[in-house]
Amino acid sequence: MIENIGIQYYLVIGVGVLSFVITLSNLKFFKFLNDSVVTLDGQGEPPLVSVLVPARNEEANISKCISALIKQNYKLLEIIVLDDRSDDRTSDLVSKFVESNSKVKLISGLPLPDGWIGKNWACHQLSQAAGGDYLLFIDADTILSEDSVSNALIESMGHSVDLLTVMPNRTSSCVIEWLMYPFIDWVSFCWLPMYMATKSKSSNLSATFGQFILFKRESYNIIGGHKAIAVNPLDDFELGRMVKRHGLKWMLFGCTNSVKVLSYQGNIDAFKGVSRSVFPALYYRVSVLMLLVFGLILFTLLPPITIVLSTMAYYQESHFLLMAFVSLVMFTISWIIVCRKFHHSLFTVPFYPVSVVLMVLVAFHSLISYSFGETSWKNRKIVRRRISL
């Protein structure tokens, strides 16, 4: 009979084993774009790819983004940038590329109508202006290597994928990013069993990243495009979920060598940027948030706390101490694997308790800001959503 006082250690070791098994499985089944052995040979005429970039007040990033796009080795593409009513030099900077390169087009965004979130409205307009058989949505702070589009298209066509997305290389320029990004990649890589996620039609077994979303155009139209998620601030995750709900094929790849995301403009922007996505990812449910926060703290903090206390002469039964130690080892190994695969500093490993506490604070900030209608994107308030228990 398991004593109630020790039930938490059995829970921790059980969850730890599950996460560790998923991590080891993903080492085999999680693919990277540059590892592809598929080619476009025999796939027919190369399709036109429309690269679609919503840009609002992006003068710091947009030139780097477009410069990388015009260097793509896949030549049959058009690059369409939507200036989403910026009040900085975004439009002027894009216009210079339009003058020098016929592939680059600039369109001016229409006023934001009621019932829409700004980015979703911008992407909807971009999709209407696009002429491609494939639609590649990327953010204006995303930098692609010259083979990114061709590699993604090879995988998409070779495996008949309806939505292809990638886990990008997130660059860090502040402490908040340095602590948060390894955690975000750890959650994705160590908790999403890629083999099952690819095969399963469950919408919950997916993770889609807005920095790089490649759609078959017909598939985008089938799910209703961005119009179907007009008021959803978690546009990327929801698009992936919708693809699965419609019985279409979704795939996630690693892409740390060819898709890089530029950093936020400091700690506050980084904190708020991540906060904007957390609560919507949990379907605006307080109970889910509280359960995950409790589980996260229990799984990641109980083992090191137990070990530290045992060294201070606080008695712990030997089998509980052993379970705490094994759990800590499994967690540490999985964190190291993620840091190496996704180019994070190994120096973050001993600071993972700080990362966990930080993400808990971000989660509660997300709950509070959505509850009081204070969440915004690019200086626009996001439509308030009903919070459920």
C-alpha positions as CSV (number, residue, x, y, z in Angstrom):
1,M,0.0,0.0,0.0
2,I,1.4,3.4,-1.0
3,E,1.4,5.9,1.9
4,N,-0.3,9.1,1.1
5,I,2.7,11.1,2.2
6,G,4.8,9.6,-0.6
7,I,2.2,9.6,-3.5
8,Q,3.8,12.7,-5.0
9,Y,7.1,10.8,-5.6
10,Y,5.3,8.0,-7.4
11,L,3.6,10.6,-9.6
12,V,6.8,12.4,-10.3
13,I,8.7,9.2,-11.3
14,G,5.8,8.1,-13.5
15,V,5.5,11.4,-15.3
16,G,9.3,11.6,-15.6
17,V,9.5,8.2,-17.2
18,L,6.7,9.1,-19.7
19,S,8.5,12.3,-20.7
20,F,11.8,10.6,-21.0
21,V,10.4,7.9,-23.2
22,I,8.8,10.5,-25.5
23,T,12.2,12.3,-25.6
24,L,14.0,9.1,-26.7
25,S,11.3,8.3,-29.2
26,N,11.6,11.8,-30.7
27,L,15.3,11.3,-31.2
28,K,14.3,8.8,-33.8
29,F,11.1,10.1,-35.2
30,F,11.5,13.9,-35.0
31,K,12.8,15.0,-38.4
32,F,14.8,18.1,-39.5
33,L,14.3,19.7,-42.9
34,N,17.9,19.6,-43.9
35,D,17.9,15.8,-43.2
36,S,15.5,15.1,-46.1
37,V,16.3,12.3,-48.6
38,V,13.2,13.1,-50.6
39,T,13.4,15.1,-53.9
40,L,11.0,16.9,-56.2
41,D,11.9,14.5,-59.0
42,G,8.8,13.0,-60.4
43,Q,6.5,15.5,-58.7
44,G,5.5,17.2,-61.9
45,E,5.9,20.9,-62.6
46,P,7.3,23.0,-59.7
47,P,4.5,24.9,-58.1
48,L,4.4,28.7,-57.4
49,V,5.0,29.4,-53.8
50,S,3.5,32.6,-52.3
51,V,5.6,33.8,-49.3
52,L,3.3,36.0,-47.2
53,V,4.6,38.4,-44.6
54,P,2.3,40.5,-42.4
55,A,4.3,43.5,-41.2
56,R,3.2,46.1,-38.6
57,N,5.8,48.5,-37.3
58,E,8.7,46.2,-38.3
59,E,11.3,48.6,-39.5
60,A,13.9,46.9,-37.2
61,N,13.4,43.5,-38.9
62,I,11.7,43.7,-42.3
63,S,14.8,44.4,-44.4
64,K,16.6,41.4,-43.0
65,C,13.6,39.2,-43.6
66,I,13.1,40.2,-47.2
67,S,16.8,40.1,-48.0
68,A,16.8,36.5,-47.0
69,L,13.7,35.7,-49.0
70,I,15.0,37.1,-52.3
71,K,18.1,34.8,-51.9
72,Q,16.0,31.6,-51.8
73,N,17.4,29.0,-54.2
74,Y,13.8,28.0,-55.1
75,K,13.0,30.5,-57.8
76,L,9.3,30.0,-58.6
77,L,8.0,32.2,-55.8
78,E,6.4,35.5,-55.1
79,I,7.0,37.6,-52.0
80,I,4.0,39.6,-50.8
81,V,4.4,41.9,-47.8
82,L,1.3,43.6,-46.2
83,D,2.0,46.8,-44.5
84,D,-0.5,46.6,-41.7
85,R,-1.0,50.3,-41.2
86,S,2.4,50.9,-39.7
87,D,3.4,54.3,-38.4
88,D,7.1,53.7,-38.8
89,R,9.4,53.2,-41.9
90,T,8.2,49.7,-42.7
91,S,6.4,50.6,-45.9
92,D,9.4,52.7,-47.2
93,L,11.9,49.9,-46.5
94,V,9.7,47.4,-48.4
95,S,9.2,49.8,-51.3
96,K,12.9,49.8,-51.9
97,F,12.9,46.0,-52.5
98,V,9.8,46.3,-54.7
99,E,11.8,48.7,-57.0
100,S,14.8,46.4,-57.3
101,N,13.2,43.0,-57.4
102,S,10.1,42.0,-59.4
103,K,9.3,39.1,-57.0
104,V,8.6,41.4,-54.1
105,K,5.1,43.0,-53.9
106,L,3.8,45.4,-51.3
107,I,0.1,45.8,-50.4
108,S,-1.4,48.2,-47.9
109,G,-3.6,46.7,-45.3
110,L,-7.3,47.7,-45.0
111,P,-8.6,49.1,-41.7
112,L,-9.2,46.4,-39.0
113,P,-12.9,45.4,-39.0
114,D,-14.8,44.4,-35.9
115,G,-14.5,40.8,-34.9
116,W,-10.9,40.4,-36.2
117,I,-7.5,40.2,-34.6
118,G,-4.9,42.3,-36.5
119,K,-2.5,39.5,-37.6
120,N,-5.3,37.2,-38.7
121,W,-6.9,40.1,-40.7
122,A,-3.5,40.8,-42.3
123,C,-2.9,37.1,-43.2
124,H,-6.4,36.9,-44.6
125,Q,-5.7,39.8,-47.0
126,L,-2.4,38.3,-47.9
127,S,-4.1,35.0,-48.8
128,Q,-6.5,36.8,-51.1
129,A,-3.6,38.6,-52.9
130,A,-1.6,35.4,-53.3
131,G,-1.4,33.5,-56.6
132,G,0.6,30.5,-55.4
133,D,-0.4,26.8,-55.2
134,Y,1.4,26.9,-51.9
135,L,1.1,29.6,-49.2
136,L,4.0,30.1,-46.9
137,F,3.2,32.4,-43.9
138,I,6.2,33.8,-42.1
139,D,6.6,36.5,-39.5
140,A,8.5,39.7,-40.3
141,D,11.1,38.8,-37.6
142,T,11.9,35.5,-39.3
143,I,15.1,34.9,-41.3
144,L,15.3,32.0,-43.7
145,S,18.4,30.3,-45.1
146,E,18.5,30.1,-48.9
147,D,17.3,26.5,-49.0
148,S,14.4,26.8,-46.5
149,V,11.6,27.1,-49.0
150,S,12.9,24.3,-51.3
151,N,13.5,21.9,-48.4
152,A,10.0,22.6,-47.0
153,L,8.4,22.2,-50.4
154,I,10.3,18.9,-51.0
155,E,8.9,17.5,-47.7
156,S,5.4,18.8,-48.2
157,M,5.1,17.4,-51.7
158,G,7.0,14.2,-51.1
159,H,4.8,13.3,-48.1
160,S,1.5,14.9,-49.3
161,V,1.5,17.3,-46.3
162,D,-1.4,19.8,-46.0
163,L,0.3,22.0,-43.4
164,L,4.0,21.9,-42.7
165,T,5.5,23.8,-39.8
166,V,8.8,24.0,-38.1
167,M,10.4,24.6,-34.7
168,P,12.7,27.5,-35.5
169,N,16.0,28.7,-34.0
170,R,15.0,31.4,-31.5
171,T,17.8,33.9,-30.9
172,S,18.1,35.3,-27.4
173,S,19.2,38.8,-26.5
174,C,17.8,39.2,-23.0
175,V,17.6,37.1,-19.8
176,I,13.9,36.4,-20.3
177,E,14.5,34.8,-23.7
178,W,17.6,33.0,-22.5
179,L,15.5,31.3,-19.8
180,M,12.2,30.8,-21.6
181,Y,13.2,29.5,-25.0
182,P,14.8,26.2,-23.8
183,F,11.7,25.6,-21.8
184,I,9.4,26.1,-24.8
185,D,11.4,23.7,-26.9
186,W,11.5,21.2,-24.0
187,V,7.7,21.2,-23.8
188,S,7.4,20.6,-27.5
189,F,10.2,18.0,-27.9
190,C,9.8,16.1,-24.7
191,W,6.0,16.1,-24.4
192,L,4.7,15.7,-28.0
193,P,5.3,12.2,-29.3
194,M,6.1,13.0,-32.9
195,Y,5.3,9.5,-34.3
196,M,1.8,9.5,-32.7
197,A,1.2,13.2,-33.5
198,T,1.9,12.6,-37.2
199,K,-0.3,9.6,-37.4
200,S,-3.1,10.7,-35.1
201,K,-6.1,12.8,-36.1
202,S,-6.3,14.3,-32.6
203,S,-6.1,18.1,-32.7
204,N,-4.5,18.2,-29.3
205,L,-1.5,16.3,-30.6
206,S,-0.1,19.2,-32.6
207,A,2.1,22.2,-32.3
208,T,2.2,24.8,-35.1
209,F,4.6,27.8,-35.1
210,G,3.6,31.0,-36.8
211,Q,7.1,31.8,-37.9
212,F,6.8,29.2,-40.7
213,I,3.5,27.7,-41.9
214,L,3.5,26.1,-45.3
215,F,0.0,25.3,-46.6
216,K,-1.3,23.6,-49.7
217,R,-3.6,26.4,-50.9
218,E,-6.6,24.0,-51.4
219,S,-6.1,22.7,-47.8
220,Y,-6.0,26.3,-46.5
221,N,-9.3,27.0,-48.3
222,I,-10.9,23.7,-47.0
223,I,-10.4,24.7,-43.3
224,G,-11.6,28.3,-44.0
225,G,-8.2,30.0,-43.7
226,H,-7.7,32.8,-41.3
227,K,-11.3,33.8,-41.6
228,A,-12.2,30.8,-39.6
229,I,-10.0,32.0,-36.6
230,A,-10.7,35.7,-37.0
231,V,-10.7,36.4,-33.2
232,N,-8.3,33.7,-32.0
233,P,-4.9,35.1,-30.9
234,L,-3.3,31.7,-31.1
235,D,-3.6,31.6,-34.9
236,D,-0.7,29.2,-35.5
237,F,-1.7,26.5,-33.0
238,E,-5.4,26.8,-34.0
239,L,-4.6,26.4,-37.7
240,G,-2.8,23.2,-37.0
241,R,-5.7,21.9,-34.8
242,M,-8.2,22.8,-37.6
243,V,-6.1,20.9,-40.2
244,K,-6.3,17.8,-38.0
245,R,-10.0,18.2,-37.3
246,H,-10.6,18.2,-41.0
247,G,-8.7,14.9,-41.4
248,L,-5.8,16.6,-43.2
249,K,-2.1,15.9,-42.8
250,W,0.0,18.0,-40.5
251,M,3.7,17.6,-39.9
252,L,6.2,19.4,-37.6
253,F,9.9,19.5,-38.4
254,G,13.0,20.9,-36.7
255,C,14.7,23.7,-38.5
256,T,17.3,25.3,-36.3
257,N,19.9,25.7,-39.1
258,S,17.6,27.4,-41.6
259,V,14.8,29.2,-39.9
260,K,15.9,31.8,-37.3
261,V,13.7,34.1,-35.3
262,L,15.1,37.5,-34.3
263,S,14.8,38.4,-30.6
264,Y,12.3,40.7,-28.9
265,Q,13.1,44.3,-28.0
266,G,14.0,43.5,-24.4
267,N,12.8,41.6,-21.4
268,I,9.3,43.2,-21.1
269,D,8.4,42.6,-24.8
270,A,9.7,39.0,-24.5
271,F,7.6,38.4,-21.4
272,K,4.4,39.8,-22.9
273,G,5.0,38.1,-26.3
274,V,5.0,34.7,-24.7
275,S,2.2,35.5,-22.3
276,R,-0.1,36.3,-25.3
277,S,0.0,32.7,-26.4
278,V,-0.2,30.7,-23.1
279,F,-3.8,31.0,-22.0
280,P,-5.3,30.6,-25.5
281,A,-3.2,27.4,-25.9
282,L,-5.1,26.1,-22.8
283,Y,-8.5,26.9,-24.4
284,Y,-9.0,29.7,-21.9
285,R,-9.7,27.2,-19.1
286,V,-8.5,28.1,-15.6
287,S,-8.7,24.5,-14.4
288,V,-6.3,23.3,-17.1
289,L,-3.9,26.1,-16.3
290,M,-3.9,25.3,-12.6
291,L,-3.5,21.6,-13.2
292,L,-0.6,22.1,-15.5
293,V,1.1,24.6,-13.2
294,F,0.7,22.2,-10.3
295,G,2.1,19.3,-12.3
296,L,4.9,21.4,-13.7
297,I,6.0,22.5,-10.2
298,L,5.7,19.0,-8.8
299,F,7.6,17.3,-11.6
300,T,10.4,19.8,-12.0
301,L,10.9,21.3,-8.5
302,L,10.1,18.5,-6.1
303,P,13.2,16.3,-7.0
304,P,15.9,18.9,-6.5
305,I,14.2,20.3,-3.4
306,T,14.1,16.8,-1.9
307,I,17.7,16.2,-2.7
308,V,18.8,19.5,-1.3
309,L,16.8,19.0,1.9
310,S,18.3,15.6,2.4
311,T,21.8,17.0,2.4
312,M,20.7,19.4,5.1
313,A,20.0,16.5,7.5
314,Y,16.2,16.5,6.8
315,Y,15.3,12.8,6.8
316,Q,13.9,11.3,3.6
317,E,13.1,7.7,3.2
318,S,15.7,6.1,0.9
319,H,13.3,5.0,-1.8
320,F,11.7,8.5,-2.1
321,L,15.2,10.0,-2.3
322,L,16.1,7.5,-5.0
323,M,13.0,8.3,-7.0
324,A,13.7,12.0,-6.7
325,F,17.3,11.5,-7.9
326,V,16.2,9.3,-10.9
327,S,13.6,11.9,-11.9
328,L,16.1,14.7,-11.7
329,V,18.6,12.7,-13.9
330,M,15.9,12.0,-16.5
331,F,14.8,15.7,-16.6
332,T,18.4,16.9,-16.8
333,I,19.2,14.5,-19.7
334,S,16.1,15.6,-21.6
335,W,16.9,19.3,-21.1
336,I,20.5,18.7,-22.3
337,I,19.2,16.9,-25.4
338,V,16.9,19.9,-26.2
339,C,19.7,22.4,-25.7
340,R,22.0,20.6,-28.0
341,K,19.4,20.0,-30.7
342,F,17.9,23.5,-30.7
343,H,21.1,25.4,-30.1
344,H,20.5,26.7,-26.6
345,S,23.3,27.2,-24.2
346,L,24.0,24.3,-21.9
347,F,24.5,26.9,-19.1
348,T,20.7,27.1,-18.9
349,V,20.6,23.5,-17.5
350,P,21.3,24.3,-13.9
351,F,19.0,27.3,-14.1
352,Y,16.0,25.3,-15.2
353,P,14.1,25.8,-11.8
354,V,14.3,29.6,-12.6
355,S,12.9,28.9,-16.1
356,V,10.0,26.9,-14.6
357,V,9.2,29.6,-12.1
358,L,9.4,32.2,-14.8
359,M,7.0,30.3,-17.1
360,V,4.5,29.9,-14.2
361,L,4.6,33.7,-13.8
362,V,4.1,34.1,-17.5
363,A,1.1,31.7,-17.4
364,F,-0.6,33.7,-14.6
365,H,0.1,36.9,-16.3
366,S,-1.6,35.5,-19.4
367,L,-4.6,34.5,-17.3
368,I,-4.9,37.9,-15.7
369,S,-4.4,39.9,-18.8
370,Y,-7.0,38.0,-20.8
371,S,-9.4,38.0,-17.8
372,F,-9.3,41.8,-17.7
373,G,-9.1,42.4,-21.5
374,E,-5.6,43.9,-21.3
375,T,-3.9,41.7,-23.8
376,S,-2.6,43.5,-26.9
377,W,-0.6,42.8,-30.1
378,K,1.3,45.5,-31.9
379,N,-0.5,48.2,-29.8
380,R,-3.9,46.8,-30.6
381,K,-6.1,45.3,-27.9
382,I,-7.1,41.7,-28.5
383,V,-10.9,41.0,-28.4
384,R,-11.8,39.8,-24.9
385,R,-12.7,36.2,-24.7
386,R,-15.0,34.4,-22.2
387,I,-12.9,32.7,-19.5
388,S,-14.1,29.3,-18.4
389,L,-13.3,27.1,-15.4
